Amino acid sequence: MSIFWALMIPVIIFLGIIIPTWIVFHYITLWMRMRSGDSADPTASAELDELRGLADRLEQRLVSIETILDADAPDWRHK
């Protein structure tokens, strides 16, 4: 039984102290990166730019559709 406790004490210390500290510092690091504007993923900014472009294109399409609907059925917004 003493070997069991000899192995359990380091495991309990690891699970109770090391892992929570590691998790806290991990999220502190992520928070600091977000505040400074750095990104852990270098492609994140490119993907964000691509999504902004897509959103702009979708907005232009919506404006076009609304313009067409305004010409064809002027009261479509009130139904």
C-alpha positions as CSV (number, residue, x, y, z in Angstrom):
1,M,0.0,0.0,0.0
2,S,2.9,2.4,0.6
3,I,3.9,2.2,-3.1
4,F,0.4,3.2,-4.0
5,W,0.6,6.3,-1.8
6,A,4.1,7.0,-3.1
7,L,2.7,7.3,-6.6
8,M,-0.5,9.0,-5.6
9,I,1.0,12.0,-3.8
10,P,2.9,13.3,-6.9
11,V,-0.2,12.7,-9.0
12,I,-2.4,14.6,-6.6
13,I,0.1,17.5,-6.4
14,F,0.3,17.5,-10.2
15,L,-3.5,17.5,-10.7
16,G,-4.1,20.0,-7.8
17,I,-1.4,22.5,-8.3
18,I,0.5,22.2,-11.6
19,I,-2.4,21.7,-14.1
20,P,-4.6,24.5,-12.7
21,T,-1.6,26.9,-12.7
22,W,-0.7,25.8,-16.3
23,I,-4.3,26.4,-17.4
24,V,-4.4,29.9,-15.8
25,F,-1.2,31.0,-17.4
26,H,-2.2,29.6,-20.7
27,Y,-5.4,31.7,-20.8
28,I,-3.5,34.8,-19.4
29,T,-1.1,34.4,-22.4
30,L,-4.0,34.1,-24.8
31,W,-5.6,37.2,-23.3
32,M,-2.4,39.2,-23.6
33,R,-2.0,38.2,-27.2
34,M,-5.6,39.3,-27.9
35,R,-5.0,42.7,-26.2
36,S,-1.7,43.3,-28.1
37,G,-3.3,42.4,-31.4
38,D,-1.0,39.4,-32.1
39,S,-2.5,36.3,-33.3
40,A,-1.3,32.8,-32.6
41,D,-2.4,31.7,-36.1
42,P,-0.8,33.7,-38.9
43,T,-3.6,32.8,-41.3
44,A,-6.3,34.1,-39.0
45,S,-5.9,37.7,-40.3
46,A,-6.1,36.4,-43.9
47,E,-9.2,34.4,-43.1
48,L,-10.8,37.4,-41.4
49,D,-10.1,39.6,-44.4
50,E,-11.6,37.0,-46.6
51,L,-14.7,36.8,-44.4
52,R,-15.0,40.6,-44.5
53,G,-14.9,40.6,-48.3
54,L,-17.5,37.9,-48.4
55,A,-19.7,39.9,-46.0
56,D,-19.3,43.0,-48.2
57,R,-20.3,41.1,-51.3
58,L,-23.3,39.6,-49.6
59,E,-24.3,43.1,-48.5
60,Q,-24.0,44.4,-52.0
61,R,-26.2,41.5,-53.3
62,L,-28.8,42.3,-50.6
63,V,-28.9,45.9,-51.7
64,S,-29.3,44.9,-55.3
65,I,-32.2,42.5,-54.4
66,E,-33.9,45.2,-52.3
67,T,-33.6,47.7,-55.2
68,I,-35.1,45.2,-57.6
69,L,-38.0,44.4,-55.2
70,D,-38.6,48.2,-54.6
71,A,-39.0,48.6,-58.4
72,D,-41.2,45.5,-58.8
73,A,-43.3,45.7,-55.6
74,P,-43.0,48.9,-53.8
75,D,-44.9,47.7,-50.7
76,W,-43.0,44.5,-50.2
77,R,-41.4,45.8,-47.0
78,H,-44.8,46.4,-45.3
79,K,-46.2,42.9,-45.8
